[in-house]
Amino acid sequence: MSRQYTFSVTDLQAQTDELVAAVHGSNDFVIISDSGAPKSTLHNLRASQSLQRAVSILERVVAERADAAGERRAEIDEVLKQLCVVH
């Protein structure tokens, strides 16, 4: 199970090495906020690659088996749309 931590941009600038070390080799992630609003995340490369694989698998399942998405098709399409902007 992953843990979530929130740090400001100022904290990130001051503690970059520590924050990178915190997420390296774990499923933990750091939310970077600016003026209290979440803006970005910091997580390890393996987690990012796994997320990209999961998105690809879900895209294939939805494309190949539209019936498998059923009632959740609109929700799945919206999530995929948001995630595909990232990669």
C-alpha positions in Angstrom: 0.0 0.0 0.0 1.3 3.4 -0.9 1.4 6.5 1.4 0.9 10.0 0.3 2.7 13.1 1.6 2.1 16.7 0.7 4.8 19.3 0.4 4.9 22.9 -0.9 7.0 24.0 -3.8 9.2 25.7 -1.2 9.7 22.4 0.7 10.5 20.7 -2.6 13.2 23.3 -3.4 14.7 23.0 0.1 14.4 19.2 0.4 14.7 17.8 -3.1 17.2 15.1 -2.3 15.3 13.9 0.8 12.0 13.8 -1.1 13.4 11.9 -4.1 15.0 9.4 -1.6 11.6 9.0 0.1 9.9 7.8 -3.0 12.8 5.9 -4.5 12.1 2.1 -4.3 8.7 2.6 -2.7 5.1 3.0 -3.8 4.9 6.2 -1.8 4.3 9.5 -3.6 4.6 13.2 -2.8 2.0 15.8 -3.8 3.6 19.1 -4.6 1.4 22.0 -3.7 1.6 25.7 -4.7 -0.3 28.1 -2.4 -2.0 25.2 -0.8 -3.4 23.8 -4.1 -2.1 20.4 -5.3 -0.1 20.9 -8.6 2.0 17.8 -9.3 3.3 14.5 -7.9 6.6 13.0 -7.3 6.9 9.2 -7.5 9.4 6.6 -8.5 10.0 5.6 -12.1 8.7 2.0 -11.6 5.3 3.4 -10.4 5.1 5.6 -13.4 5.9 2.8 -15.8 3.3 0.6 -14.1 0.7 3.3 -14.4 1.5 3.6 -18.1 1.2 -0.2 -18.6 -2.1 -0.2 -16.7 -3.4 2.6 -19.0 -2.3 0.7 -22.1 -4.0 -2.5 -20.9 -7.2 -0.7 -20.1 -7.2 1.0 -23.5 -6.8 -2.3 -25.2 -9.5 -4.0 -23.1 -11.9 -1.1 -23.9 -11.0 -1.2 -27.6 -11.2 -5.0 -27.9 -14.1 -5.6 -25.6 -16.4 -2.6 -25.5 -19.0 -4.8 -23.8 -16.6 -5.3 -20.9 -16.8 -1.6 -20.0 -20.6 -1.8 -19.7 -22.2 1.0 -17.7 -18.8 2.4 -16.7 -17.7 3.2 -20.3 -18.1 7.0 -20.0 -16.2 7.0 -16.7 -13.4 4.8 -18.1 -13.2 7.0 -21.3 -12.9 10.2 -19.1 -10.1 8.7 -16.9 -8.2 7.5 -20.0 -8.6 10.9 -21.6 -7.1 12.5 -18.5 -4.2 10.0 -18.2 -3.3 10.0 -21.9 -2.5 13.7 -21.7 0.3 12.8 -19.3 2.1 10.4 -21.5 
